[in-house]
Amino acid sequence: MDKDRIAGAAKQTKGAIKEAAGKALGDAKLVADGKSDKVEGKVQNAIGGLKDALRK
């Protein structure tokens, strides 16, 4: 498993937590930051998946 996939999954989790906290606190900026982190994590995870596929 590529390190990008691990880091991407961690970023997605961090983003989900930020988004939930932002919704609970009514903080629109925190919600937006969380969504942004989730998207970054998905992209990084996809890059890691591609690297894994190319190694095989």
mmCIF entry with sequence, helices, sheets and N, C-alpha, C, O atoms, coordinates in Angstrom:
data_MODEL
# 
_entry.id   MODEL 
# 
_entity.id                         1 
_entity.type                       polymer 
_entity.pdbx_number_of_molecules   1 
# 
_entity_poly.entity_id                      1 
_entity_poly.type                           'polypeptide(L)' 
_entity_poly.nstd_linkage                   no 
_entity_poly.nstd_monomer                   no 
_entity_poly.pdbx_seq_one_letter_code       MDKDRIAGAAKQTKGAIKEAAGKALGDAKLVADGKSDKVEGKVQNAIGGLKDALRK 
_entity_poly.pdbx_seq_one_letter_code_can   MDKDRIAGAAKQTKGAIKEAAGKALGDAKLVADGKSDKVEGKVQNAIGGLKDALRK 
_entity_poly.pdbx_strand_id                 A 
# 
loop_
_entity_poly_seq.entity_id 
_entity_poly_seq.num 
_entity_poly_seq.mon_id 
_entity_poly_seq.hetero 
1 1  MET n 
1 2  ASP n 
1 3  LYS n 
1 4  ASP n 
1 5  ARG n 
1 6  ILE n 
1 7  ALA n 
1 8  GLY n 
1 9  ALA n 
1 10 ALA n 
1 11 LYS n 
1 12 GLN n 
1 13 THR n 
1 14 LYS n 
1 15 GLY n 
1 16 ALA n 
1 17 ILE n 
1 18 LYS n 
1 19 GLU n 
1 20 ALA n 
1 21 ALA n 
1 22 GLY n 
1 23 LYS n 
1 24 ALA n 
1 25 LEU n 
1 26 GLY n 
1 27 ASP n 
1 28 ALA n 
1 29 LYS n 
1 30 LEU n 
1 31 VAL n 
1 32 ALA n 
1 33 ASP n 
1 34 GLY n 
1 35 LYS n 
1 36 SER n 
1 37 ASP n 
1 38 LYS n 
1 39 VAL n 
1 40 GLU n 
1 41 GLY n 
1 42 LYS n 
1 43 VAL n 
1 44 GLN n 
1 45 ASN n 
1 46 ALA n 
1 47 ILE n 
1 48 GLY n 
1 49 GLY n 
1 50 LEU n 
1 51 LYS n 
1 52 ASP n 
1 53 ALA n 
1 54 LEU n 
1 55 ARG n 
1 56 LYS n 
# 
_struct_asym.id          A 
_struct_asym.entity_id   1 
# 
loop_
_struct_conf.conf_type_id 
_struct_conf.id 
_struct_conf.pdbx_PDB_helix_id 
_struct_conf.beg_label_comp_id 
_struct_conf.beg_label_asym_id 
_struct_conf.beg_label_seq_id 
_struct_conf.pdbx_beg_PDB_ins_code 
_struct_conf.end_label_comp_id 
_struct_conf.end_label_asym_id 
_struct_conf.end_label_seq_id 
_struct_conf.pdbx_end_PDB_ins_code 
_struct_conf.beg_auth_comp_id 
_struct_conf.beg_auth_asym_id 
_struct_conf.beg_auth_seq_id 
_struct_conf.end_auth_comp_id 
_struct_conf.end_auth_asym_id 
_struct_conf.end_auth_seq_id 
_struct_conf.pdbx_PDB_helix_class 
_struct_conf.details 
_struct_conf.pdbx_PDB_helix_length 
HELX_P HELX_P1 AA1 LYS A 3  ? LEU A 25 ? LYS A 3  LEU A 25 1 ? 23 
HELX_P HELX_P2 AA2 ALA A 28 ? ARG A 55 ? ALA A 28 ARG A 55 1 ? 28 
# 
_struct_conf_type.id          HELX_P 
_struct_conf_type.criteria    ? 
_struct_conf_type.reference   ? 
# 
loop_
_atom_site.group_PDB 
_atom_site.id 
_atom_site.type_symbol 
_atom_site.label_atom_id 
_atom_site.label_alt_id 
_atom_site.label_comp_id 
_atom_site.label_asym_id 
_atom_site.label_entity_id 
_atom_site.label_seq_id 
_atom_site.pdbx_PDB_ins_code 
_atom_site.Cartn_x 
_atom_site.Cartn_y 
_atom_site.Cartn_z 
_atom_site.occupancy 
_atom_site.B_iso_or_equiv 
_atom_site.pdbx_formal_charge 
_atom_site.auth_seq_id 
_atom_site.auth_comp_id 
_atom_site.auth_asym_id 
_atom_site.auth_atom_id 
_atom_site.pdbx_PDB_model_num 
ATOM 1   N N  . MET A 1 1  ? 0.849   -1.174 0.000   1.00 0.00 ? 1  MET A N  1 
ATOM 2   C CA . MET A 1 1  ? 0.000   0.000  0.000   1.00 0.00 ? 1  MET A CA 1 
ATOM 3   C C  . MET A 1 1  ? 0.895   1.238  0.000   1.00 0.00 ? 1  MET A C  1 
ATOM 4   O O  . MET A 1 1  ? 1.831   1.347  0.792   1.00 0.00 ? 1  MET A O  1 
ATOM 5   N N  . ASP A 1 2  ? 0.599   2.132  -0.872  1.00 0.00 ? 2  ASP A N  1 
ATOM 6   C CA . ASP A 1 2  ? 1.405   3.340  -1.046  1.00 0.00 ? 2  ASP A CA 1 
ATOM 7   C C  . ASP A 1 2  ? 1.160   4.327  0.093   1.00 0.00 ? 2  ASP A C  1 
ATOM 8   O O  . ASP A 1 2  ? 0.063   4.402  0.646   1.00 0.00 ? 2  ASP A O  1 
ATOM 9   N N  . LYS A 1 3  ? 2.204   5.083  0.430   1.00 0.00 ? 3  LYS A N  1 
ATOM 10  C CA . LYS A 1 3  ? 2.090   6.058  1.525   1.00 0.00 ? 3  LYS A CA 1 
ATOM 11  C C  . LYS A 1 3  ? 1.081   7.150  1.195   1.00 0.00 ? 3  LYS A C  1 
ATOM 12  O O  . LYS A 1 3  ? 0.493   7.734  2.105   1.00 0.00 ? 3  LYS A O  1 
ATOM 13  N N  . ASP A 1 4  ? 0.868   7.438  -0.089  1.00 0.00 ? 4  ASP A N  1 
ATOM 14  C CA . ASP A 1 4  ? -0.134  8.430  -0.477  1.00 0.00 ? 4  ASP A CA 1 
ATOM 15  C C  . ASP A 1 4  ? -1.540  7.961  -0.116  1.00 0.00 ? 4  ASP A C  1 
ATOM 16  O O  . ASP A 1 4  ? -2.390  8.770  0.255   1.00 0.00 ? 4  ASP A O  1 
ATOM 17  N N  . ARG A 1 5  ? -1.787  6.657  -0.224  1.00 0.00 ? 5  ARG A N  1 
ATOM 18  C CA . ARG A 1 5  ? -3.106  6.134  0.129   1.00 0.00 ? 5  ARG A CA 1 
ATOM 19  C C  . ARG A 1 5  ? -3.354  6.278  1.631   1.00 0.00 ? 5  ARG A C  1 
ATOM 20  O O  . ARG A 1 5  ? -4.461  6.608  2.056   1.00 0.00 ? 5  ARG A O  1 
ATOM 21  N N  . ILE A 1 6  ? -2.331  6.030  2.416   1.00 0.00 ? 6  ILE A N  1 
ATOM 22  C CA . ILE A 1 6  ? -2.467  6.149  3.872   1.00 0.00 ? 6  ILE A CA 1 
ATOM 23  C C  . ILE A 1 6  ? -2.685  7.607  4.259   1.00 0.00 ? 6  ILE A C  1 
ATOM 24  O O  . ILE A 1 6  ? -3.582  7.921  5.042   1.00 0.00 ? 6  ILE A O  1 
ATOM 25  N N  . ALA A 1 7  ? -1.864  8.492  3.710   1.00 0.00 ? 7  ALA A N  1 
ATOM 26  C CA . ALA A 1 7  ? -1.988  9.916  4.010   1.00 0.00 ? 7  ALA A CA 1 
ATOM 27  C C  . ALA A 1 7  ? -3.331  10.462 3.518   1.00 0.00 ? 7  ALA A C  1 
ATOM 28  O O  . ALA A 1 7  ? -3.942  11.303 4.178   1.00 0.00 ? 7  ALA A O  1 
ATOM 29  N N  . GLY A 1 8  ? -3.782  9.987  2.371   1.00 0.00 ? 8  GLY A N  1 
ATOM 30  C CA . GLY A 1 8  ? -5.071  10.424 1.829   1.00 0.00 ? 8  GLY A CA 1 
ATOM 31  C C  . GLY A 1 8  ? -6.224  10.012 2.728   1.00 0.00 ? 8  GLY A C  1 
ATOM 32  O O  . GLY A 1 8  ? -7.139  10.797 2.977   1.00 0.00 ? 8  GLY A O  1 
ATOM 33  N N  . ALA A 1 9  ? -6.177  8.786  3.211   1.00 0.00 ? 9  ALA A N  1 
ATOM 34  C CA . ALA A 1 9  ? -7.231  8.312  4.108   1.00 0.00 ? 9  ALA A CA 1 
ATOM 35  C C  . ALA A 1 9  ? -7.231  9.123  5.407   1.00 0.00 ? 9  ALA A C  1 
ATOM 36  O O  . ALA A 1 9  ? -8.292  9.442  5.945   1.00 0.00 ? 9  ALA A O  1 
ATOM 37  N N  . ALA A 1 10 ? -6.047  9.450  5.901   1.00 0.00 ? 10 ALA A N  1 
ATOM 38  C CA . ALA A 1 10 ? -5.954  10.256 7.128   1.00 0.00 ? 10 ALA A CA 1 
ATOM 39  C C  . ALA A 1 10 ? -6.528  11.652 6.902   1.00 0.00 ? 10 ALA A C  1 
ATOM 40  O O  . ALA A 1 10 ? -7.210  12.195 7.770   1.00 0.00 ? 10 ALA A O  1 
ATOM 41  N N  . LYS A 1 11 ? -6.250  12.230 5.731   1.00 0.00 ? 11 LYS A N  1 
ATOM 42  C CA . LYS A 1 11 ? -6.766  13.565 5.409   1.00 0.00 ? 11 LYS A CA 1 
ATOM 43  C C  . LYS A 1 11 ? -8.288  13.546 5.292   1.00 0.00 ? 11 LYS A C  1 
ATOM 44  O O  . LYS A 1 11 ? -8.966  14.477 5.726   1.00 0.00 ? 11 LYS A O  1 
ATOM 45  N N  . GLN A 1 12 ? -8.815  12.470 4.699   1.00 0.00 ? 12 GLN A N  1 
ATOM 46  C CA . GLN A 1 12 ? -10.268 12.350 4.584   1.00 0.00 ? 12 GLN A CA 1 
ATOM 47  C C  . GLN A 1 12 ? -10.914 12.289 5.971   1.00 0.00 ? 12 GLN A C  1 
ATOM 48  O O  . GLN A 1 12 ? -11.940 12.924 6.213   1.00 0.00 ? 12 GLN A O  1 
ATOM 49  N N  . THR A 1 13 ? -10.313 11.531 6.864   1.00 0.00 ? 13 THR A N  1 
ATOM 50  C CA . THR A 1 13 ? -10.844 11.410 8.221   1.00 0.00 ? 13 THR A CA 1 
ATOM 51  C C  . THR A 1 13 ? -10.784 12.748 8.942   1.00 0.00 ? 13 THR A C  1 
ATOM 52  O O  . THR A 1 13 ? -11.742 13.160 9.596   1.00 0.00 ? 13 THR A O  1 
ATOM 53  N N  . LYS A 1 14 ? -9.643  13.422 8.814   1.00 0.00 ? 14 LYS A N  1 
ATOM 54  C CA . LYS A 1 14 ? -9.479  14.732 9.439   1.00 0.00 ? 14 LYS A CA 1 
ATOM 55  C C  . LYS A 1 14 ? -10.520 15.714 8.895   1.00 0.00 ? 14 LYS A C  1 
ATOM 56  O O  . LYS A 1 14 ? -11.092 16.503 9.648   1.00 0.00 ? 14 LYS A O  1 
ATOM 57  N N  . GLY A 1 15 ? -10.757 15.660 7.599   1.00 0.00 ? 15 GLY A N  1 
ATOM 58  C CA . GLY A 1 15 ? -11.749 16.538 6.980   1.00 0.00 ? 15 GLY A CA 1 
ATOM 59  C C  . GLY A 1 15 ? -13.149 16.266 7.474   1.00 0.00 ? 15 GLY A C  1 
ATOM 60  O O  . GLY A 1 15 ? -13.924 17.193 7.706   1.00 0.00 ? 15 GLY A O  1 
ATOM 61  N N  . ALA A 1 16 ? -13.479 14.985 7.639   1.00 0.00 ? 16 ALA A N  1 
ATOM 62  C CA . ALA A 1 16 ? -14.808 14.629 8.133   1.00 0.00 ? 16 ALA A CA 1 
ATOM 63  C C  . ALA A 1 16 ? -15.012 15.138 9.555   1.00 0.00 ? 16 ALA A C  1 
ATOM 64  O O  . ALA A 1 16 ? -16.094 15.608 9.904   1.00 0.00 ? 16 ALA A O  1 
ATOM 65  N N  . ILE A 1 17 ? -13.977 15.042 10.364  1.00 0.00 ? 17 ILE A N  1 
ATOM 66  C CA . ILE A 1 17 ? -14.062 15.523 11.747  1.00 0.00 ? 17 ILE A CA 1 
ATOM 67  C C  . ILE A 1 17 ? -14.223 17.041 11.767  1.00 0.00 ? 17 ILE A C  1 
ATOM 68  O O  . ILE A 1 17 ? -15.049 17.573 12.509  1.00 0.00 ? 17 ILE A O  1 
ATOM 69  N N  . LYS A 1 18 ? -13.432 17.735 10.948  1.00 0.00 ? 18 LYS A N  1 
ATOM 70  C CA . LYS A 1 18 ? -13.541 19.200 10.885  1.00 0.00 ? 18 LYS A CA 1 
ATOM 71  C C  . LYS A 1 18 ? -14.937 19.617 10.427  1.00 0.00 ? 18 LYS A C  1 
ATOM 72  O O  . LYS A 1 18 ? -15.539 20.537 10.981  1.00 0.00 ? 18 LYS A O  1 
ATOM 73  N N  . GLU A 1 19 ? -15.441 18.922 9.403   1.00 0.00 ? 19 GLU A N  1 
ATOM 74  C CA . GLU A 1 19 ? -16.758 19.261 8.866   1.00 0.00 ? 19 GLU A CA 1 
ATOM 75  C C  . GLU A 1 19 ? -17.843 19.060 9.926   1.00 0.00 ? 19 GLU A C  1 
ATOM 76  O O  . GLU A 1 19 ? -18.718 19.911 10.084  1.00 0.00 ? 19 GLU A O  1 
ATOM 77  N N  . ALA A 1 20 ? -17.790 17.952 10.644  1.00 0.00 ? 20 ALA A N  1 
ATOM 78  C CA . ALA A 1 20 ? -18.779 17.678 11.689  1.00 0.00 ? 20 ALA A CA 1 
ATOM 79  C C  . ALA A 1 20 ? -18.685 18.703 12.820  1.00 0.00 ? 20 ALA A C  1 
ATOM 80  O O  . ALA A 1 20 ? -19.701 19.177 13.326  1.00 0.00 ? 20 ALA A O  1 
ATOM 81  N N  . ALA A 1 21 ? -17.465 19.036 13.205  1.00 0.00 ? 21 ALA A N  1 
ATOM 82  C CA . ALA A 1 21 ? -17.274 20.026 14.269  1.00 0.00 ? 21 ALA A CA 1 
ATOM 83  C C  . ALA A 1 21 ? -17.793 21.391 13.821  1.00 0.00 ? 21 ALA A C  1 
ATOM 84  O O  . ALA A 1 21 ? -18.426 22.107 14.597  1.00 0.00 ? 21 ALA A O  1 
ATOM 85  N N  . GLY A 1 22 ? -17.524 21.743 12.575  1.00 0.00 ? 22 GLY A N  1 
ATOM 86  C CA . GLY A 1 22 ? -18.004 23.016 12.046  1.00 0.00 ? 22 GLY A CA 1 
ATOM 87  C C  . GLY A 1 22 ? -19.513 23.092 12.026  1.00 0.00 ? 22 GLY A C  1 
ATOM 88  O O  . GLY A 1 22 ? -20.092 24.128 12.351  1.00 0.00 ? 22 GLY A O  1 
ATOM 89  N N  . LYS A 1 23 ? -20.159 21.989 11.643  1.00 0.00 ? 23 LYS A N  1 
ATOM 90  C CA . LYS A 1 23 ? -21.629 21.969 11.645  1.00 0.00 ? 23 LYS A CA 1 
ATOM 91  C C  . LYS A 1 23 ? -22.168 22.084 13.062  1.00 0.00 ? 23 LYS A C  1 
ATOM 92  O O  . LYS A 1 23 ? -23.144 22.793 13.303  1.00 0.00 ? 23 LYS A O  1 
ATOM 93  N N  . ALA A 1 24 ? -21.530 21.386 14.003  1.00 0.00 ? 24 ALA A N  1 
ATOM 94  C CA . ALA A 1 24 ? -21.986 21.420 15.394  1.00 0.00 ? 24 ALA A CA 1 
ATOM 95  C C  . ALA A 1 24 ? -21.814 22.804 16.001  1.00 0.00 ? 24 ALA A C  1 
ATOM 96  O O  . ALA A 1 24 ? -22.638 23.246 16.801  1.00 0.00 ? 24 ALA A O  1 
ATOM 97  N N  . LEU A 1 25 ? -20.748 23.482 15.620  1.00 0.00 ? 25 LEU A N  1 
ATOM 98  C CA . LEU A 1 25 ? -20.453 24.800 16.182  1.00 0.00 ? 25 LEU A CA 1 
ATOM 99  C C  . LEU A 1 25 ? -21.059 25.945 15.372  1.00 0.00 ? 25 LEU A C  1 
ATOM 100 O O  . LEU A 1 25 ? -21.043 27.097 15.806  1.00 0.00 ? 25 LEU A O  1 
ATOM 101 N N  . GLY A 1 26 ? -21.595 25.620 14.195  1.00 0.00 ? 26 GLY A N  1 
ATOM 102 C CA . GLY A 1 26 ? -22.139 26.658 13.336  1.00 0.00 ? 26 GLY A CA 1 
ATOM 103 C C  . GLY A 1 26 ? -21.064 27.499 12.681  1.00 0.00 ? 26 GLY A C  1 
ATOM 104 O O  . GLY A 1 26 ? -21.293 28.668 12.370  1.00 0.00 ? 26 GLY A O  1 
ATOM 105 N N  . ASP A 1 27 ? -19.897 26.921 12.468  1.00 0.00 ? 27 ASP A N  1 
ATOM 106 C CA . ASP A 1 27 ? -18.753 27.624 11.884  1.00 0.00 ? 27 ASP A CA 1 
ATOM 107 C C  . ASP A 1 27 ? -18.622 27.238 10.404  1.00 0.00 ? 27 ASP A C  1 
ATOM 108 O O  . ASP A 1 27 ? -18.136 26.155 10.079  1.00 0.00 ? 27 ASP A O  1 
ATOM 109 N N  . ALA A 1 28 ? -19.055 28.124 9.527   1.00 0.00 ? 28 ALA A N  1 
ATOM 110 C CA . ALA A 1 28 ? -19.049 27.835 8.093   1.00 0.00 ? 28 ALA A CA 1 
ATOM 111 C C  . ALA A 1 28 ? -17.634 27.650 7.557   1.00 0.00 ? 28 ALA A C  1 
ATOM 112 O O  . ALA A 1 28 ? -17.423 26.829 6.664   1.00 0.00 ? 28 ALA A O  1 
ATOM 113 N N  . LYS A 1 29 ? -16.670 28.385 8.075   1.00 0.00 ? 29 LYS A N  1 
ATOM 114 C CA . LYS A 1 29 ? -15.289 28.249 7.602   1.00 0.00 ? 29 LYS A CA 1 
ATOM 115 C C  . LYS A 1 29 ? -14.731 26.873 7.947   1.00 0.00 ? 29 LYS A C  1 
ATOM 116 O O  . LYS A 1 29 ? -14.031 26.271 7.133   1.00 0.00 ? 29 LYS A O  1 
ATOM 117 N N  . LEU A 1 30 ? -15.026 26.376 9.122   1.00 0.00 ? 30 LEU A N  1 
ATOM 118 C CA . LEU A 1 30 ? -14.559 25.056 9.531   1.00 0.00 ? 30 LEU A CA 1 
ATOM 119 C C  . LEU A 1 30 ? -15.203 23.968 8.671   1.00 0.00 ? 30 LEU A C  1 
ATOM 120 O O  . LEU A 1 30 ? -14.549 22.984 8.325   1.00 0.00 ? 30 LEU A O  1 
ATOM 121 N N  . VAL A 1 31 ? -16.462 24.138 8.332   1.00 0.00 ? 31 VAL A N  1 
ATOM 122 C CA . VAL A 1 31 ? -17.154 23.192 7.459   1.00 0.00 ? 31 VAL A CA 1 
ATOM 123 C C  . VAL A 1 31 ? -16.476 23.182 6.088   1.00 0.00 ? 31 VAL A C  1 
ATOM 124 O O  . VAL A 1 31 ? -16.218 22.117 5.526   1.00 0.00 ? 31 VAL A O  1 
ATOM 125 N N  . ALA A 1 32 ? -16.191 24.368 5.555   1.00 0.00 ? 32 ALA A N  1 
ATOM 126 C CA . ALA A 1 32 ? -15.547 24.471 4.246   1.00 0.00 ? 32 ALA A CA 1 
ATOM 127 C C  . ALA A 1 32 ? -14.145 23.866 4.277   1.00 0.00 ? 32 ALA A C  1 
ATOM 128 O O  . ALA A 1 32 ? -13.747 23.172 3.341   1.00 0.00 ? 32 ALA A O  1 
ATOM 129 N N  . ASP A 1 33 ? -13.399 24.124 5.345   1.00 0.00 ? 33 ASP A N  1 
ATOM 130 C CA . ASP A 1 33 ? -12.062 23.538 5.480   1.00 0.00 ? 33 ASP A CA 1 
ATOM 131 C C  . ASP A 1 33 ? -12.148 22.020 5.524   1.00 0.00 ? 33 ASP A C  1 
ATOM 132 O O  . ASP A 1 33 ? -11.324 21.331 4.921   1.00 0.00 ? 33 ASP A O  1 
ATOM 133 N N  . GLY A 1 34 ? -13.128 21.502 6.225   1.00 0.00 ? 34 GLY A N  1 
ATOM 134 C CA . GLY A 1 34 ? -13.310 20.061 6.318   1.00 0.00 ? 34 GLY A CA 1 
ATOM 135 C C  . GLY A 1 34 ? -13.612 19.442 4.972   1.00 0.00 ? 34 GLY A C  1 
ATOM 136 O O  . GLY A 1 34 ? -13.053 18.404 4.617   1.00 0.00 ? 34 GLY A O  1 
ATOM 137 N N  . LYS A 1 35 ? -14.495 20.076 4.224   1.00 0.00 ? 35 LYS A N  1 
ATOM 138 C CA . LYS A 1 35 ? -14.835 19.575 2.888   1.00 0.00 ? 35 LYS A CA 1 
ATOM 139 C C  . LYS A 1 35 ? -13.613 19.605 1.979   1.00 0.00 ? 35 LYS A C  1 
ATOM 140 O O  . LYS A 1 35 ? -13.385 18.681 1.199   1.00 0.00 ? 35 LYS A O  1 
ATOM 141 N N  . SER A 1 36 ? -12.836 20.669 2.085   1.00 0.00 ? 36 SER A N  1 
ATOM 142 C CA . SER A 1 36 ? -11.620 20.796 1.290   1.00 0.00 ? 36 SER A CA 1 
ATOM 143 C C  . SER A 1 36 ? -10.622 19.683 1.622   1.00 0.00 ? 36 SER A C  1 
ATOM 144 O O  . SER A 1 36 ? -10.028 19.084 0.725   1.00 0.00 ? 36 SER A O  1 
ATOM 145 N N  . ASP A 1 37 ? -10.444 19.415 2.918   1.00 0.00 ? 37 ASP A N  1 
ATOM 146 C CA . ASP A 1 37 ? -9.534  18.345 3.334   1.00 0.00 ? 37 ASP A CA 1 
ATOM 147 C C  . ASP A 1 37 ? -10.010 16.990 2.825   1.00 0.00 ? 37 ASP A C  1 
ATOM 148 O O  . ASP A 1 37 ? -9.197  16.154 2.428   1.00 0.00 ? 37 ASP A O  1 
ATOM 149 N N  . LYS A 1 38 ? -11.326 16.768 2.836   1.00 0.00 ? 38 LYS A N  1 
ATOM 150 C CA . LYS A 1 38 ? -11.858 15.497 2.360   1.00 0.00 ? 38 LYS A CA 1 
ATOM 151 C C  . LYS A 1 38 ? -11.563 15.313 0.868   1.00 0.00 ? 38 LYS A C  1 
ATOM 152 O O  . LYS A 1 38 ? -11.187 14.223 0.436   1.00 0.00 ? 38 LYS A O  1 
ATOM 153 N N  . VAL A 1 39 ? -11.735 16.366 0.097   1.00 0.00 ? 39 VAL A N  1 
ATOM 154 C CA . VAL A 1 39 ? -11.462 16.288 -1.342  1.00 0.00 ? 39 VAL A CA 1 
ATOM 155 C C  . VAL A 1 39 ? -9.969  16.046 -1.586  1.00 0.00 ? 39 VAL A C  1 
ATOM 156 O O  . VAL A 1 39 ? -9.602  15.212 -2.414  1.00 0.00 ? 39 VAL A O  1 
ATOM 157 N N  . GLU A 1 40 ? -9.114  16.771 -0.871  1.00 0.00 ? 40 GLU A N  1 
ATOM 158 C CA . GLU A 1 40 ? -7.667  16.575 -1.003  1.00 0.00 ? 40 GLU A CA 1 
ATOM 159 C C  . GLU A 1 40 ? -7.300  15.128 -0.672  1.00 0.00 ? 40 GLU A C  1 
ATOM 160 O O  . GLU A 1 40 ? -6.472  14.519 -1.350  1.00 0.00 ? 40 GLU A O  1 
ATOM 161 N N  . GLY A 1 41 ? -7.918  14.589 0.366   1.00 0.00 ? 41 GLY A N  1 
ATOM 162 C CA . GLY A 1 41 ? -7.647  13.219 0.770   1.00 0.00 ? 41 GLY A CA 1 
ATOM 163 C C  . GLY A 1 41 ? -8.070  12.222 -0.290  1.00 0.00 ? 41 GLY A C  1 
ATOM 164 O O  . GLY A 1 41 ? -7.365  11.245 -0.543  1.00 0.00 ? 41 GLY A O  1 
ATOM 165 N N  . LYS A 1 42 ? -9.217  12.459 -0.911  1.00 0.00 ? 42 LYS A N  1 
ATOM 166 C CA . LYS A 1 42 ? -9.694  11.558 -1.968  1.00 0.00 ? 42 LYS A CA 1 
ATOM 167 C C  . LYS A 1 42 ? -8.745  11.570 -3.154  1.00 0.00 ? 42 LYS A C  1 
ATOM 168 O O  . LYS A 1 42 ? -8.441  10.525 -3.729  1.00 0.00 ? 42 LYS A O  1 
ATOM 169 N N  . VAL A 1 43 ? -8.280  12.759 -3.515  1.00 0.00 ? 43 VAL A N  1 
ATOM 170 C CA . VAL A 1 43 ? -7.352  12.874 -4.649  1.00 0.00 ? 43 VAL A CA 1 
ATOM 171 C C  . VAL A 1 43 ? -6.036  12.174 -4.323  1.00 0.00 ? 43 VAL A C  1 
ATOM 172 O O  . VAL A 1 43 ? -5.507  11.427 -5.145  1.00 0.00 ? 43 VAL A O  1 
ATOM 173 N N  . GLN A 1 44 ? -5.515  12.412 -3.135  1.00 0.00 ? 44 GLN A N  1 
ATOM 174 C CA . GLN A 1 44 ? -4.257  11.791 -2.738  1.00 0.00 ? 44 GLN A CA 1 
ATOM 175 C C  . GLN A 1 44 ? -4.396  10.274 -2.673  1.00 0.00 ? 44 GLN A C  1 
ATOM 176 O O  . GLN A 1 44 ? -3.480  9.547  -3.056  1.00 0.00 ? 44 GLN A O  1 
ATOM 177 N N  . ASN A 1 45 ? -5.539  9.798  -2.190  1.00 0.00 ? 45 ASN A N  1 
ATOM 178 C CA . ASN A 1 45 ? -5.797  8.372  -2.128  1.00 0.00 ? 45 ASN A CA 1 
ATOM 179 C C  . ASN A 1 45 ? -5.848  7.773  -3.541  1.00 0.00 ? 45 ASN A C  1 
ATOM 180 O O  . ASN A 1 45 ? -5.332  6.680  -3.777  1.00 0.00 ? 45 ASN A O  1 
ATOM 181 N N  . ALA A 1 46 ? -6.467  8.492  -4.465  1.00 0.00 ? 46 ALA A N  1 
ATOM 182 C CA . ALA A 1 46 ? -6.542  8.018  -5.848  1.00 0.00 ? 46 ALA A CA 1 
ATOM 183 C C  . ALA A 1 46 ? -5.155  7.957  -6.473  1.00 0.00 ? 46 ALA A C  1 
ATOM 184 O O  . ALA A 1 46 ? -4.849  7.016  -7.206  1.00 0.00 ? 46 ALA A O  1 
ATOM 185 N N  . ILE A 1 47 ? -4.320  8.938  -6.196  1.00 0.00 ? 47 ILE A N  1 
ATOM 186 C CA . ILE A 1 47 ? -2.948  8.937  -6.715  1.00 0.00 ? 47 ILE A CA 1 
ATOM 187 C C  . ILE A 1 47 ? -2.191  7.731  -6.170  1.00 0.00 ? 47 ILE A C  1 
ATOM 188 O O  . ILE A 1 47 ? -1.465  7.060  -6.903  1.00 0.00 ? 47 ILE A O  1 
ATOM 189 N N  . GLY A 1 48 ? -2.365  7.464  -4.888  1.00 0.00 ? 48 GLY A N  1 
ATOM 190 C CA . GLY A 1 48 ? -1.723  6.302  -4.286  1.00 0.00 ? 48 GLY A CA 1 
ATOM 191 C C  . GLY A 1 48 ? -2.203  4.998  -4.909  1.00 0.00 ? 48 GLY A C  1 
ATOM 192 O O  . GLY A 1 48 ? -1.409  4.081  -5.116  1.00 0.00 ? 48 GLY A O  1 
ATOM 193 N N  . GLY A 1 49 ? -3.490  4.910  -5.208  1.00 0.00 ? 49 GLY A N  1 
ATOM 194 C CA . GLY A 1 49 ? -4.037  3.730  -5.873  1.00 0.00 ? 49 GLY A CA 1 
ATOM 195 C C  . GLY A 1 49 ? -3.445  3.539  -7.254  1.00 0.00 ? 49 GLY A C  1 
ATOM 196 O O  . GLY A 1 49 ? -3.155  2.416  -7.668  1.00 0.00 ? 49 GLY A O  1 
ATOM 197 N N  . LEU A 1 50 ? -3.268  4.642  -7.965  1.00 0.00 ? 50 LEU A N  1 
ATOM 198 C CA . LEU A 1 50 ? -2.661  4.570  -9.296  1.00 0.00 ? 50 LEU A CA 1 
ATOM 199 C C  . LEU A 1 50 ? -1.212  4.099  -9.203  1.00 0.00 ? 50 LEU A C  1 
ATOM 200 O O  . LEU A 1 50 ? -0.769  3.277  -10.005 1.00 0.00 ? 50 LEU A O  1 
ATOM 201 N N  . LYS A 1 51 ? -0.483  4.618  -8.228  1.00 0.00 ? 51 LYS A N  1 
ATOM 202 C CA . LYS A 1 51 ? 0.906   4.180  -8.033  1.00 0.00 ? 51 LYS A CA 1 
ATOM 203 C C  . LYS A 1 51 ? 0.970   2.690  -7.712  1.00 0.00 ? 51 LYS A C  1 
ATOM 204 O O  . LYS A 1 51 ? 1.840   1.974  -8.207  1.00 0.00 ? 51 LYS A O  1 
ATOM 205 N N  . ASP A 1 52 ? 0.030   2.229  -6.870  1.00 0.00 ? 52 ASP A N  1 
ATOM 206 C CA . ASP A 1 52 ? -0.021  0.795  -6.539  1.00 0.00 ? 52 ASP A CA 1 
ATOM 207 C C  . ASP A 1 52 ? -0.278  -0.028 -7.798  1.00 0.00 ? 52 ASP A C  1 
ATOM 208 O O  . ASP A 1 52 ? 0.352   -1.064 -8.010  1.00 0.00 ? 52 ASP A O  1 
ATOM 209 N N  . ALA A 1 53 ? -1.213  0.442  -8.635  1.00 0.00 ? 53 ALA A N  1 
ATOM 210 C CA . ALA A 1 53 ? -1.553  -0.294 -9.841  1.00 0.00 ? 53 ALA A CA 1 
ATOM 211 C C  . ALA A 1 53 ? -0.373  -0.353 -10.809 1.00 0.00 ? 53 ALA A C  1 
ATOM 212 O O  . ALA A 1 53 ? -0.165  -1.363 -11.482 1.00 0.00 ? 53 ALA A O  1 
ATOM 213 N N  . LEU A 1 54 ? 0.391   0.725  -10.875 1.00 0.00 ? 54 LEU A N  1 
ATOM 214 C CA . LEU A 1 54 ? 1.527   0.758  -11.794 1.00 0.00 ? 54 LEU A CA 1 
ATOM 215 C C  . LEU A 1 54 ? 2.664   -0.149 -11.342 1.00 0.00 ? 54 LEU A C  1 
ATOM 216 O O  . LEU A 1 54 ? 3.454   -0.618 -12.161 1.00 0.00 ? 54 LEU A O  1 
ATOM 217 N N  . ARG A 1 55 ? 2.745   -0.393 -10.044 1.00 0.00 ? 55 ARG A N  1 
ATOM 218 C CA . ARG A 1 55 ? 3.803   -1.266 -9.512  1.00 0.00 ? 55 ARG A CA 1 
ATOM 219 C C  . ARG A 1 55 ? 3.558   -2.722 -9.845  1.00 0.00 ? 55 ARG A C  1 
ATOM 220 O O  . ARG A 1 55 ? 4.501   -3.512 -9.893  1.00 0.00 ? 55 ARG A O  1 
ATOM 221 N N  . LYS A 1 56 ? 2.313   -3.088 -10.076 1.00 0.00 ? 56 LYS A N  1 
ATOM 222 C CA . LYS A 1 56 ? 1.973   -4.495 -10.301 1.00 0.00 ? 56 LYS A CA 1 
ATOM 223 C C  . LYS A 1 56 ? 2.237   -4.955 -11.684 1.00 0.00 ? 56 LYS A C  1 
ATOM 224 O O  . LYS A 1 56 ? 1.994   -6.118 -12.005 1.00 0.00 ? 56 LYS A O  1 
# 
